[in-house]
């Protein structure tokens, strides 16, 4: 019997085992995760779950009965090492498991602040369900909350914390890595209007306290009162298993267009995988539900004999301060932007071009634009600046004109 072992029970790991069964795979399927219970969604942790408007059951990707019905073995354990020659996974508790195919869905871990005081009580991160539970409990007692990091997680936490917080971002704008300056400026003002203090161009130099954190020292020497500090300064891909097994690692586990590693029996997917991205034209590692799900489906297809290169359109979303941002495409290398709509009305899109070809669309409270963008990006030819200019940069109108 063919055995597929999936290491990592997050979104991509769950989707891999589910897709294998959906495609009629009748071999042994084992899903290994290091958290108790069934696999769950992470995006609500910084939104509805943190705010208390979604409960534990709403986090679950599927109930326990799903895994029993699909004959998927859920194993709570940690894999210590991989023996590629013997096709064997060695667990920390001494168990071993032979595999025919191995899927690494190990995800990522939070970056830590490399500053004095980073280990003080009251300094927390948000990645797991337990992290979210600790944060909710801490928020009930905290008086001064500082968020270190102005990316998606830090800003989502601020939006759902239920109180004003201070956001400290080392770069000169929020969402620096994932959004255009137009979007960054809009969300900075939105958070300020919601009562948050937004400090840009300021790093955290140290955290001070005795029995718990009491102050955040900034790079200019300013000290902020804080009895709760949320560290949200990005993530690092979990690549230790792959590296120890001798697989190439470069900002993630390096895979080919079919998401295979240098070992044809081992795949890597989701947050831990560095893959040749068609849209970016370069090696890319993406942290999104869409990427995790689509890569898992791609690998399930490869294992069941219908391999195709991974070419799914990247898209992302975030809910902050009452606004929904949806992004389609990849911003890297963009050299021209156009704003469609009126930011003052809270409904607009930013169209980004590279060499006069549309490469990304960021839509704030304009879901129709997002849907149109995804349809445009999955058709040929890709929209050119002149074509969209002729449609007054109205994506829906341009889509209709192409269909006529």
C-alpha positions in Angstrom: 0.0 0.0 0.0 1.3 3.5 -0.9 1.7 5.7 2.1 1.6 9.5 1.9 3.0 11.3 5.0 2.1 15.0 5.4 4.2 16.8 8.1 2.3 19.9 9.3 -1.4 20.1 10.1 -2.1 23.7 9.1 -4.1 24.9 6.2 -1.8 23.4 3.5 -1.3 20.1 5.3 -5.1 19.6 5.8 -5.8 20.5 2.2 -3.2 18.0 1.0 -4.8 15.0 2.8 -8.3 16.1 1.9 -7.5 16.6 -1.8 -5.8 13.2 -1.9 -9.0 11.5 -0.8 -11.1 13.8 -3.1 -9.0 12.5 -6.0 -9.7 8.9 -5.1 -6.3 8.1 -3.6 -6.9 4.8 -1.6 -3.5 4.4 0.0 -2.5 5.2 3.6 -2.7 8.9 4.5 -1.1 10.2 7.6 -1.2 13.8 8.8 1.2 14.8 11.5 0.8 18.0 13.6 2.3 19.2 16.9 -0.9 20.8 18.3 -3.7 18.8 19.9 -7.1 18.4 18.2 -8.2 18.7 14.6 -6.6 21.1 12.2 -7.9 24.7 12.4 -7.8 28.0 10.5 -5.3 30.7 11.5 -6.7 33.8 9.9 -9.6 34.2 12.4 -7.1 34.1 15.3 -6.2 37.8 14.7 -9.8 38.8 13.8 -13.1 37.2 15.0 -11.6 34.7 17.4 -9.5 37.3 19.1 -12.5 39.6 19.3 -14.6 36.8 20.8 -17.1 36.8 18.0 -16.0 33.3 16.7 -15.7 30.3 18.9 -13.4 27.3 18.8 -15.7 25.2 16.7 -15.7 27.9 14.0 -11.9 27.6 13.7 -12.0 23.9 12.8 -11.3 23.1 9.2 -13.3 19.8 9.7 -14.6 17.9 12.7 -13.0 14.6 13.9 -15.7 12.6 12.1 -14.3 13.9 8.7 -10.9 12.3 9.3 -12.5 9.0 10.5 -14.8 8.9 7.5 -12.0 9.6 5.0 -9.6 7.2 6.8 -7.0 9.9 7.4 -4.7 9.2 10.4 -4.2 12.2 12.6 -1.0 12.0 14.6 0.0 14.5 17.3 3.8 14.3 17.3 6.9 16.0 16.2 9.1 14.6 13.4 12.8 14.7 14.5 14.4 13.7 11.2 13.9 12.3 7.8 15.9 9.4 6.4 15.6 9.9 2.7 17.4 6.8 1.6 15.1 4.6 3.7 12.1 6.8 3.1 11.4 6.9 6.8 10.4 9.7 9.2 11.7 9.5 12.8 9.6 11.0 15.5 10.8 12.6 18.7 9.0 9.9 20.8 11.0 7.2 19.1 8.4 6.0 16.6 9.2 5.6 12.9 7.0 5.7 9.9 7.8 4.6 6.4 6.5 6.7 3.5 6.3 6.5 -0.3 5.7 10.2 -0.6 6.4 12.9 1.9 4.8 16.4 1.9 6.4 19.1 4.0 3.8 21.5 5.1 5.7 22.8 8.1 4.7 26.4 7.8 6.5 29.2 9.5 7.3 30.5 13.0 7.2 34.1 14.3 10.2 36.2 14.3 11.3 37.4 17.7 12.6 40.8 18.7 16.4 40.5 19.1 16.5 43.1 21.9 17.0 43.2 25.6 13.9 42.3 27.5 12.2 40.4 24.7 11.5 37.4 27.0 9.8 39.4 29.8 6.3 38.3 30.8 3.7 40.3 28.9 5.6 40.1 25.6 3.5 37.9 23.4 3.1 36.8 19.8 0.2 35.6 17.7 0.5 32.5 15.6 -1.4 29.6 17.2 -4.7 29.1 19.0 -3.0 29.1 22.3 -1.3 32.4 21.5 -4.7 33.9 20.7 -6.1 32.6 24.0 -3.2 34.1 26.0 -3.6 37.4 24.2 -7.4 37.6 24.9 -6.7 36.9 28.6 -3.9 39.5 28.7 -6.1 42.1 27.0 -8.6 41.9 29.9 -5.9 43.1 32.3 -3.7 45.3 30.2 -3.8 49.1 30.4 -1.1 50.1 27.9 -0.8 47.9 24.7 2.0 48.3 22.2 2.1 46.4 18.9 5.6 46.0 17.4 5.1 45.6 13.7 2.8 47.2 11.1 2.1 44.3 8.9 -1.2 42.3 8.5 -1.1 40.5 11.9 -0.1 43.5 13.9 -2.8 45.7 12.3 -5.5 43.0 12.5 -4.7 42.6 16.2 -5.0 46.4 16.7 -8.3 46.4 14.9 -9.8 43.6 17.0 -8.2 44.4 20.4 -11.2 46.4 21.5 -9.2 49.4 22.7 -6.7 52.0 21.4 -3.1 50.7 21.0 0.2 52.1 19.9 1.6 50.6 16.7 5.3 50.9 16.2 6.7 50.2 12.7 10.4 50.4 11.9 9.8 51.2 8.2 8.5 54.5 7.0 5.1 53.1 6.2 2.6 50.4 7.3 2.3 47.2 5.2 5.6 48.1 3.6 6.3 44.6 2.3 2.8 43.8 0.9 1.1 47.0 -0.2 1.6 50.1 -2.3 2.3 53.5 -0.6 -1.3 54.6 -1.5 -2.7 51.7 0.5 -0.2 52.2 3.3 -1.2 55.8 3.7 -4.9 55.0 3.7 -4.6 52.4 6.4 -2.4 54.6 8.6 -5.0 57.3 8.6 -7.8 54.7 9.2 -6.0 53.3 12.2 -5.4 56.8 13.6 -9.0 57.7 13.1 -9.9 54.5 15.1 -7.9 55.9 18.0 -4.6 54.1 17.6 -1.3 55.8 17.8 0.8 55.0 14.7 4.6 55.6 15.0 6.6 55.1 11.7 10.3 54.9 11.2 10.8 53.8 14.8 12.3 50.5 15.8 12.1 48.8 19.2 15.5 49.1 20.9 14.7 47.4 24.2 11.9 46.3 26.5 12.1 47.2 30.2 10.4 45.8 33.3 10.9 43.7 36.4 8.4 41.0 36.9 6.8 41.8 33.6 7.2 44.3 30.7 6.6 47.9 31.7 8.1 50.1 29.0 9.1 49.9 25.3 12.2 51.8 24.4 12.3 53.1 20.8 15.3 53.6 18.6 15.3 57.4 19.3 15.3 56.8 23.0 11.6 57.5 23.6 10.0 55.2 26.2 6.4 54.1 25.9 4.4 52.7 28.8 3.4 49.1 28.1 2.2 46.2 30.2 1.4 44.2 27.0 3.6 44.0 23.9 2.5 42.1 20.9 5.4 41.2 18.6 4.3 41.0 15.0 7.5 41.5 13.0 7.0 38.7 10.4 7.7 35.0 10.2 10.6 32.7 9.3 9.9 29.5 7.3 10.2 26.2 9.1 12.9 24.5 7.2 15.0 22.6 9.8 13.7 19.2 8.8 14.4 19.8 5.1 17.8 21.3 5.8 18.9 18.4 8.1 17.8 16.0 5.3 20.1 17.7 2.9 17.4 19.4 0.8 18.2 22.8 -0.7 16.9 25.7 1.4 16.8 29.3 0.4 14.1 31.5 2.1 12.1 28.3 2.4 12.4 24.8 1.0 13.3 25.1 -2.7 10.9 23.3 -5.0 10.4 23.1 -8.7 7.3 24.1 -10.8 5.6 20.9 -9.6 6.5 21.7 -5.9 8.9 18.9 -5.7 12.1 19.3 -3.8 15.5 17.9 -5.0 14.1 14.5 -3.8 11.4 13.5 -6.2 9.5 11.7 -3.4 9.4 14.8 -1.2 7.2 17.9 -1.8 7.0 21.2 0.1 3.9 23.5 0.2 2.5 26.6 1.8 4.4 29.0 4.0 7.6 26.9 4.0 8.0 26.5 0.2 10.1 28.7 -2.1 8.7 28.1 -5.6 9.1 29.5 -9.1 6.2 32.0 -9.2 4.8 32.5 -12.7 3.3 35.9 -11.8 6.5 37.3 -10.2 8.9 35.7 -12.7 11.1 34.7 -9.8 11.5 32.4 -6.8 8.8 33.4 -4.3 7.5 32.3 -0.9 4.0 33.3 -0.1 2.1 33.4 3.2 -1.6 33.1 2.3 -4.5 30.7 2.5 -5.0 30.7 -1.2 -1.4 29.7 -1.8 -1.5 27.0 0.9 -4.8 25.5 -0.5 -3.8 25.6 -4.2 -0.4 24.2 -3.7 -1.8 21.3 -1.7 -4.2 20.5 -4.5 -1.4 20.7 -7.0 0.7 18.2 -5.0 -2.3 15.9 -4.5 -2.7 15.9 -8.3 1.0 15.1 -8.8 0.9 12.2 -6.3 -2.2 10.7 -8.0 -0.6 10.9 -11.5 -1.9 14.1 -13.1 1.0 16.5 -12.4 0.8 20.0 -13.7 3.0 23.0 -13.0 1.8 25.3 -10.2 0.5 28.5 -11.7 -2.3 29.7 -9.5 -3.0 33.4 -9.2 -1.9 34.7 -5.8 -4.5 36.7 -3.8 -4.8 37.9 -0.3 -7.2 39.7 2.1 -7.2 41.5 5.4 -9.9 43.1 7.5 -8.8 46.2 9.5 -10.5 49.1 11.2 -13.8 48.4 9.4 -12.2 48.2 5.9 -11.6 45.1 3.8 -8.5 45.0 1.6 -8.3 42.4 -1.1 -5.2 42.0 -3.3 -4.9 40.1 -6.5 -1.5 39.5 -8.2 2.1 40.2 -7.2 3.4 43.7 -6.6 7.1 42.9 -6.9 8.8 45.0 -9.6 5.7 47.3 -10.1 6.8 50.7 -11.5 3.5 52.6 -12.0 0.3 52.9 -10.1 -3.2 54.3 -10.8 -5.9 54.9 -8.2 -9.4 54.1 -9.4 -12.2 55.5 -7.2 -12.0 57.9 -4.3 -10.1 57.0 -1.1 -12.1 59.7 0.7 -15.2 57.7 0.2 -13.5 54.5 1.5 -14.0 52.6 -1.8 -11.2 52.5 -4.2 -8.6 50.3 -6.0 -4.9 50.7 -6.7 -3.8 49.3 -10.1 -0.1 48.4 -10.3 1.8 48.0 -13.6 5.2 46.6 -14.5 6.4 47.6 -17.9 2.9 48.9 -18.7 1.3 45.5 -17.9 -1.1 45.1 -15.0 0.4 42.9 -12.3 -1.6 43.6 -9.2 -4.8 45.2 -8.0 -5.5 46.2 -4.4 -9.2 46.9 -3.6 -10.5 48.6 -0.5 -14.2 47.8 0.0 -14.6 47.2 -3.8 -15.2 43.4 -4.0 -16.4 43.7 -7.6 -13.0 45.1 -8.6 -11.3 42.2 -6.9 -13.4 39.6 -8.7 -12.8 41.4 -12.0 -9.1 41.5 -11.4 -8.9 37.8 -10.7 -10.7 37.0 -13.9 -8.5 39.4 -15.9 -5.3 37.9 -14.5 -6.3 34.3 -15.4 -6.9 35.2 -19.1 -4.6 36.2 -21.9 -3.3 38.7 -22.8 -2.8 40.4 -19.5 -4.3 43.9 -19.4 -2.0 46.7 -20.7 -2.0 50.2 -19.3 -3.3 51.7 -22.6 -6.2 49.2 -22.7 -7.3 50.1 -19.1 -6.8 53.8 -19.7 -9.3 53.5 -22.6 -11.8 52.1 -20.1 -11.0 54.9 -17.6 -9.3 52.2 -15.4 -12.7 50.6 -14.8 -11.9 46.9 -14.4 -15.5 45.7 -14.8 -16.0 47.8 -18.0 -12.7 46.5 -19.4 -13.7 42.9 -18.6 -17.0 43.4 -20.4 -15.3 45.0 -23.4 -13.0 41.9 -23.7 -16.0 39.6 -23.6 -17.8 41.5 -26.3 
